[in-house]
Amino acid sequence: MRSATVPPQRSPRLGRGWYITAVLSAVLAVGMCLLGWRQAEQADRIGAHPVRVEGLVTQLPGGGGSYSTVSYQAGGQHHTATALPLADGAKVGDGVCLEHAADDPGAVRICGDTYPQPVGVGLARFSVPVAVLLFAVCMLRIRRHRRAVAVRSGQNRFATTVALATGALADGMPAITQGKRSRRRRRSGGRRSLH
């Protein structure tokens, strides 16, 4: 009598979305950390040796992804700063008080502000913890899936071994001994008595 073999169970697949989300959240966290670090570094440089200059608004933010633009003179050269937080009533041609770093005229902020672009710092403060949390959730899910697959494959190996052993016992064990008789000889009469 032959034993029926059970086909191995297919382990459930983990969707690619978990891996993609983990990678994207890690990239977002690193990118926002770099943005926040750059803003803080520029704020420190400006705060160490601030130089006040007068800027002129040349463009206001509008729809379609355009930013405000402010032109200013520093060190005898013309510079342009974009995406600075202007007052609500600002118009093209208005004067704006700016502070730039003495060693880098390109590091500039509105007078009285802490960061050159406070919106970027606020975005980094919010998005980095969210991205790290999302990354951790994805990695936990991926790890749990891999452990479950490892356990299932271990169970499948055990089930395969039991099925093979059962089949071998049913057929007189030729699969284990490969058709050879055991080398042990059975002694008839049980134990020998010591005489």
C-alpha positions as CSV (number, residue, x, y, z in Angstrom):
1,M,0.0,0.0,0.0
2,R,1.4,3.3,-1.0
3,S,1.0,6.4,1.2
4,A,-0.5,9.5,-0.4
5,T,2.0,12.3,-0.6
6,V,0.7,15.7,0.3
7,P,1.9,18.5,-1.9
8,P,3.9,21.1,0.0
9,Q,2.0,24.1,1.1
10,R,2.8,27.3,-0.6
11,S,4.0,29.9,1.7
12,P,2.1,33.2,1.4
13,R,3.9,35.9,-0.5
14,L,4.6,39.3,1.0
15,G,3.6,42.0,-1.4
16,R,6.2,44.2,-2.9
17,G,4.5,47.2,-1.4
18,W,6.0,46.5,2.0
19,Y,9.5,46.6,0.6
20,I,8.9,49.6,-1.6
21,T,7.3,51.5,1.3
22,A,10.2,50.6,3.6
23,V,12.7,51.9,1.1
24,L,10.8,55.1,0.3
25,S,10.2,55.9,4.0
26,A,13.9,55.4,4.7
27,V,14.8,57.8,1.8
28,L,12.2,60.3,3.0
29,A,13.6,60.2,6.6
30,V,17.2,60.6,5.4
31,G,16.2,63.4,3.0
32,M,14.3,65.3,5.6
33,C,17.0,64.9,8.1
34,L,19.5,66.4,5.7
35,L,17.1,69.3,4.9
36,G,16.6,70.0,8.6
37,W,20.4,69.7,9.3
38,R,21.2,72.1,6.4
39,Q,18.7,74.7,7.7
40,A,20.0,74.4,11.3
41,E,23.6,74.7,10.0
42,Q,22.8,77.8,8.0
43,A,21.0,79.3,11.0
44,D,24.1,78.7,13.2
45,R,26.4,80.3,10.6
46,I,24.1,83.4,10.2
47,G,23.7,83.6,14.0
48,A,27.5,83.5,14.6
49,H,28.2,86.7,12.5
50,P,25.0,88.2,11.1
51,V,25.3,91.0,8.5
52,R,22.2,93.0,7.8
53,V,21.3,94.1,4.3
54,E,18.3,95.4,2.5
55,G,16.6,93.2,0.0
56,L,14.1,93.9,-2.7
57,V,11.2,91.6,-3.5
58,T,11.3,90.7,-7.2
59,Q,8.7,87.9,-7.3
60,L,5.8,86.8,-5.2
61,P,4.8,83.1,-4.8
62,G,2.0,82.1,-7.0
63,G,0.3,79.0,-8.2
64,G,2.2,76.4,-10.2
65,G,5.1,75.9,-7.7
66,S,6.7,79.4,-8.0
67,Y,8.5,80.8,-5.0
68,S,9.1,84.3,-3.7
69,T,12.4,85.8,-4.9
70,V,14.3,88.5,-3.1
71,S,17.4,90.3,-4.6
72,Y,20.1,91.8,-2.4
73,Q,23.7,93.1,-2.5
74,A,26.4,91.5,-0.3
75,G,30.1,91.9,-0.6
76,G,29.7,94.0,-3.8
77,Q,27.9,91.1,-5.6
78,H,24.3,90.7,-6.6
79,H,22.6,87.7,-4.9
80,T,19.1,86.2,-5.1
81,A,17.3,84.3,-2.3
82,T,14.2,82.2,-3.0
83,A,11.4,80.7,-0.9
84,L,11.9,83.1,2.0
85,P,8.8,83.6,4.2
86,L,7.6,87.1,3.3
87,A,4.9,89.1,5.1
88,D,1.3,88.6,3.9
89,G,1.0,92.1,2.5
90,A,4.4,92.1,0.6
91,K,4.4,93.4,-3.0
92,V,6.9,93.3,-5.8
93,G,9.4,96.1,-5.2
94,D,9.0,96.2,-1.4
95,G,12.1,96.4,0.8
96,V,12.9,93.4,3.1
97,C,15.4,93.3,6.0
98,L,17.7,90.3,5.5
99,E,20.6,88.8,7.5
100,H,23.3,86.8,5.9
101,A,26.4,85.0,7.2
102,A,29.6,87.0,7.1
103,D,31.5,84.1,5.6
104,D,28.7,83.1,3.2
105,P,26.4,85.7,1.6
106,G,24.3,82.9,0.2
107,A,23.2,81.8,3.6
108,V,20.4,84.3,4.2
109,R,17.2,84.7,6.3
110,I,14.6,87.3,7.1
111,C,15.6,89.5,10.0
112,G,14.3,88.1,13.2
113,D,13.7,84.6,11.9
114,T,15.6,81.6,13.3
115,Y,15.9,79.6,10.1
116,P,16.2,80.6,6.5
117,Q,13.2,78.5,5.5
118,P,11.1,77.7,8.6
119,V,8.6,75.7,6.6
120,G,11.3,73.2,5.7
121,V,12.3,72.8,9.3
122,G,8.7,72.3,10.4
123,L,8.2,69.8,7.6
124,A,11.3,67.9,8.7
125,R,10.2,67.9,12.3
126,F,6.9,66.3,11.3
127,S,7.9,64.0,8.4
128,V,11.0,62.4,9.9
129,P,9.2,60.7,12.9
130,V,6.4,59.6,10.6
131,A,8.8,58.2,8.1
132,V,10.9,56.4,10.8
133,L,7.7,54.9,12.3
134,L,6.5,53.8,8.8
135,F,9.9,52.2,8.2
136,A,9.8,50.4,11.5
137,V,6.3,49.0,10.8
138,C,7.4,47.8,7.4
139,M,10.5,46.2,8.7
140,L,8.6,44.4,11.5
141,R,6.1,43.1,9.0
142,I,8.8,41.9,6.7
143,R,10.7,40.2,9.6
144,R,7.5,38.6,10.8
145,H,6.8,37.2,7.3
146,R,10.3,35.8,7.0
147,R,10.1,34.1,10.3
148,A,6.7,32.6,9.4
149,V,8.2,31.3,6.1
150,A,11.2,29.8,7.9
151,V,8.9,28.1,10.4
152,R,6.6,26.8,7.6
153,S,9.6,25.5,5.6
154,G,10.8,23.7,8.8
155,Q,7.4,22.1,9.3
156,N,7.3,21.1,5.6
157,R,10.7,19.4,6.0
158,F,9.4,17.5,9.0
159,A,6.2,16.5,7.2
160,T,8.3,15.3,4.3
161,T,10.5,13.2,6.5
162,V,7.6,11.7,8.3
163,A,5.9,10.9,4.9
164,L,9.1,9.2,3.6
165,A,9.5,7.2,6.8
166,T,5.9,6.1,6.7
167,G,6.2,5.1,3.1
168,A,9.5,3.2,3.9
169,L,7.9,1.3,6.7
170,A,4.9,0.4,4.6
171,D,7.2,-1.0,1.9
172,G,9.5,-3.0,4.2
173,M,12.1,-0.3,4.6
174,P,13.8,-0.6,1.2
175,A,14.2,3.2,1.0
176,I,16.2,3.4,4.2
177,T,18.3,0.3,3.8
178,Q,18.4,0.4,0.0
179,G,17.3,-3.2,-0.3
180,K,20.0,-4.6,2.0
181,R,19.3,-6.6,5.1
182,S,20.4,-5.3,8.3
183,R,23.8,-6.3,9.5
184,R,22.6,-7.3,12.9
185,R,21.7,-10.9,13.2
186,R,18.9,-11.8,15.3
187,R,19.7,-14.3,17.9
188,S,17.2,-16.9,18.5
189,G,16.3,-17.8,22.0
190,G,16.6,-14.4,23.5
191,R,19.5,-13.8,25.9
192,R,22.2,-16.3,26.4
193,S,22.5,-17.7,29.8
194,L,25.7,-17.5,31.6
195,H,26.7,-21.0,32.5
